[in-house]
Amino acid sequence: MDFEAFAEAWEAAWNSHDLDRILAHYSDDIVFRSHKAMRLVGTGELRGKAALRA
């Protein structure tokens, strides 16, 4: 894997503010942990792309 190319693609997706483009970098079974998520959705852990998208 070309990690530099992956990082550049991820950064470009993030900067595009295109949610589909950002989420394309994650697997369907992603587990996302964040203190900010706790404040926004009431739990610090989101499981799956659908939960992260919401």
Backbone as CSV, one residue per row, in Angstrom:
resi,resn,N_x,N_y,N_z,CA_x,CA_y,CA_z,C_x,C_y,C_z
1,MET,0.847,-1.185,0.000,0.000,0.000,0.000,0.886,1.240,0.000
2,ASP,0.488,2.200,-0.770,1.195,3.484,-0.816,0.562,4.393,0.242
3,PHE,1.171,4.416,1.422,0.606,5.142,2.550,0.556,6.649,2.312
4,GLU,1.530,7.163,1.624,1.539,8.588,1.333,0.366,8.954,0.424
5,ALA,0.111,8.143,-0.584,-1.012,8.389,-1.493,-2.335,8.272,-0.742
6,PHE,-2.427,7.279,0.158,-3.642,7.122,0.954,-3.876,8.363,1.808
7,ALA,-2.830,8.827,2.483,-2.947,10.008,3.339,-3.360,11.237,2.531
8,GLU,-2.800,11.397,1.361,-3.160,12.528,0.507,-4.609,12.438,0.052
9,ALA,-5.059,11.230,-0.290,-6.447,11.032,-0.716,-7.406,11.292,0.446
10,TRP,-7.033,10.828,1.643,-7.876,11.040,2.823,-7.977,12.536,3.121
11,GLU,-6.863,13.227,3.089,-6.854,14.664,3.355,-7.695,15.422,2.324
12,ALA,-7.569,15.041,1.067,-8.355,15.699,0.014,-9.847,15.453,0.231
13,ALA,-10.205,14.241,0.628,-11.610,13.927,0.908,-12.112,14.762,2.077
14,TRP,-11.334,14.818,3.145,-11.720,15.601,4.330,-11.916,17.066,3.955
15,ASN,-10.985,17.616,3.218,-11.062,19.023,2.842,-12.188,19.323,1.857
16,SER,-12.669,18.300,1.168,-13.766,18.492,0.215,-15.112,18.654,0.919
17,HIS,-15.187,18.223,2.187,-16.427,18.257,2.964,-17.509,17.376,2.332
18,ASP,-17.108,16.406,1.526,-18.024,15.468,0.867,-18.078,14.205,1.723
19,LEU,-19.190,14.013,2.429,-19.289,12.916,3.388,-19.081,11.555,2.739
20,ASP,-19.643,11.332,1.562,-19.454,10.041,0.892,-17.981,9.803,0.569
21,ARG,-17.319,10.833,0.136,-15.887,10.725,-0.190,-15.056,10.433,1.065
22,ILE,-15.400,11.059,2.178,-14.698,10.806,3.433,-14.944,9.381,3.902
23,LEU,-16.215,8.971,3.950,-16.563,7.648,4.472,-16.044,6.512,3.601
24,ALA,-15.722,6.787,2.348,-15.183,5.752,1.454,-13.868,5.197,1.985
25,HIS,-13.194,5.934,2.859,-11.913,5.491,3.412,-12.067,4.546,4.600
26,TYR,-13.293,4.306,5.039,-13.540,3.495,6.230,-14.312,2.232,5.857
27,SER,-14.097,1.175,6.623,-14.825,-0.073,6.392,-16.230,0.048,6.976
28,ASP,-17.133,-0.810,6.523,-18.523,-0.772,6.979,-18.646,-1.018,8.477
29,ASP,-17.685,-1.731,9.054,-17.762,-2.072,10.480,-16.877,-1.171,11.350
30,ILE,-16.667,0.066,10.918,-15.840,1.008,11.668,-16.352,1.174,13.102
31,VAL,-15.434,1.309,14.025,-15.747,1.681,15.404,-15.044,3.019,15.635
32,PHE,-15.836,4.052,15.856,-15.330,5.411,15.995,-15.552,5.863,17.427
33,ARG,-14.479,6.275,18.076,-14.566,6.747,19.462,-14.145,8.210,19.528
34,SER,-14.964,9.000,20.227,-14.692,10.430,20.278,-15.427,11.063,21.453
35,HIS,-14.746,11.957,22.159,-15.410,12.723,23.211,-16.451,13.663,22.604
36,LYS,-16.175,14.164,21.422,-17.127,15.048,20.753,-18.413,14.291,20.406
37,ALA,-18.284,13.030,20.003,-19.470,12.216,19.714,-20.339,12.113,20.956
38,MET,-19.718,11.969,22.110,-20.468,11.884,23.367,-21.340,13.127,23.540
39,ARG,-20.779,14.278,23.281,-21.533,15.526,23.428,-22.634,15.650,22.370
40,LEU,-22.360,15.139,21.170,-23.317,15.322,20.066,-24.432,14.288,20.051
41,VAL,-24.104,13.023,20.353,-25.093,11.958,20.200,-25.327,11.143,21.462
42,GLY,-24.633,11.484,22.546,-24.879,10.818,23.810,-24.083,9.551,24.059
43,THR,-23.238,9.176,23.126,-22.359,8.027,23.313,-21.002,8.354,22.709
44,GLY,-19.969,7.857,23.337,-18.623,8.134,22.851,-18.140,7.143,21.831
45,GLU,-18.988,6.172,21.489,-18.581,5.145,20.520,-19.695,4.925,19.506
46,LEU,-19.348,5.070,18.244,-20.278,4.810,17.153,-19.798,3.570,16.415
47,ARG,-20.728,2.671,16.098,-20.373,1.426,15.417,-21.048,1.368,14.057
48,GLY,-20.237,1.258,13.031,-20.745,1.119,11.671,-20.811,2.442,10.934
49,LYS,-20.702,2.337,9.620,-20.729,3.530,8.777,-22.042,4.294,8.881
50,ALA,-23.148,3.555,9.000,-24.449,4.221,9.079,-24.531,5.097,10.315
51,ALA,-24.038,4.607,11.444,-24.053,5.401,12.685,-23.129,6.605,12.556
52,LEU,-21.986,6.405,11.950,-21.044,7.507,11.780,-21.618,8.549,10.830
53,ARG,-22.264,8.101,9.782,-22.891,9.027,8.823,-23.946,9.875,9.513
54,ALA,-24.758,9.245,10.344,-25.853,9.965,11.049,-25.280,11.015,11.973
